[in-house]
Structures are given as C-alpha cells and as structure tokens.
C-alpha cells in the first residue's frame, strides 16, 4: 500500500493513520508447521539452523509473506545474539537449510503439505491452522516459537478509485465493519488474531501467547526494504553466502 501511495499517488501518505491499529483490523504472526509428532524436535528458531533440517519458506525477493518470515528470524537472532553480524550468520545457516525458494507463500505451502518436502514450513499462523485443520488433518502440528513478529495485514481506501466510482461510502462502511464484534468473530474463526479485546478473549485457547516485536524494530517497511531486500542488500548477501 505504501508503494501505491508513494508511486501511484492514489491515496495519502498517512493512509495508515485513518483507521485504528495501523489500519490492521486483525493480525497474525509467524509460526512453524511441522510433521505430526514433530519428529525433528523443532522447538524454536535455533533449530531451523541445525545441520540436516530442511526448511521451507518462499523467496523474500518475490513474496511479501516471506519477508515477514525473514524478519521474524532476524529479530529473534538479533535479540538472542546481540549484533547484526550474529543475526546475519544465523540467517546464512537457516537459508543453507532451504532446499527450494518458491515465489510465494502458497507455493511453499504446496511444497510442504502436498509434495511432502521439508521438515518445517515457516508460515503465517492462519495458514498453519488451515493446514492442520483442513488441508492435511492429522498430518501436521504447529510449533509457536519463543518470539516472533507482529504481522499486520492492512486495509485501506484507495481514494482515487472510490471517488472515481462513487463507492467511497460503501468502502468506508465495509472497512469500519471489520472492527465490529461481529466481524472480529469471523476473523477469529478464520484463524486470524482479533483486535477487539473481548473477542480476542474468546479465542484465547486457540492462540498461544508469544512475545512479538514489530516492523518498527526495523525502522519501518521502507527502511527494512532498503536494508534487507533491495538488490545487493542483506538478503542477497545472505543467500550468496548460504550457497558456499
């Protein structure tokens, strides 16, 4: 949405301030989907860097979801080891364990769930629940790491579009509805974490407590993109070292 704002000029730069919670009516986080019984005893981020563990995750260069995966791992390593260099070394070990980088999250889910490749899938929590409860019932478990990232899927009005089509009132009403208790119930039932405290309390058993850091720890998305994901930035360097 920032790209639509900055390059397309179709909505204002402060679009995220127009609705509560950074215009994210629900949130998720990054968890591990493992084979039933967790045969490789994967419990936290360090286990993903162990020799012989096959990790399935998409390519952060082509997948927005994969960028959350990468940043979740980076944030964990920087917290635990205390330096950028140590976090970089950790990510090199992790990506050395990635046998295939699919272009998107759905492709990685297919690789892990349907093709049976890998020991662990880095996944949005809602996707992991979907795999456990619907795509492969009885075949997978979810492992919630000790720390992860607050993943926020935002919503926004694209001013140029709604004004051109005369749909502003309907669009604004729909986005406001997403924050109501009725919508928050639907959100929880579809495995996203509700923002409404009363509704969230009803889903407490479904969503384990996890320590979450945010994109602000990386200076925001623009800085994270520049430091980590632009051509020649940290991810490209990490991937090159992982091939050695």
Secondary structure by P-SEA (a helix, b strand, c coil): ccccccccccccccccccccccccccbbbbbbbbccccccccccccccccccbbbbbccccccaaaaaaaaaaaaaaaaacccaaaaaaaaaaaaaacccccccaaaaaaacccccccccccccaaaaaaaacccccccbbbbbccccccccbbbbbaaaaaaaacaaaaaaaaaaaaacaaaaaaaaaaccccccaaaaaaacccccccccccccccccaaaaaaaccccccaaaaaaaaaac
